[in-house]
Amino acid sequence: MDTVMATSLDKEYEYYKSHEAELRLRYFGRCIVIKGSEVIGDYNDKAKAIAEAIAQGNKPGTFLVQFVAPDEDAQIAMFHSRVFVR
């Protein structure tokens, strides 16, 4: 029996969007890691955020790394990948 697992980060993205103003005040200019409805880390750059989230035991595709932009009109790009290259 084949099982298909959906790896959607919609919940994490919705958390970011609904808390964007308060996240901007606390994490402005940082890359935050969101899992579920919780910020589990903040870092200076995306590579460090990904590496640390994985080192903490989180599987790739189960967390969102988001740069906290200066304003809500800043463009946001989502990338889905199973590979991380250092």
Sequence and secondary structure as in RCSB ss.txt:
>XXXX:A:sequence
MDTVMATSLDKEYEYYKSHEAELRLRYFGRCIVIKGSEVIGDYNDKAKAIAEAIAQGNKPGTFLVQFVAPDEDAQ
IAMFHSRVFVR
>XXXX:A:secstr
         HHHHHHHHHTHHHHHHHHTTSEEEEETTEEEEEESSHHHHHHHHHHTT  TTSSEEEE  SSTTS 
      S    
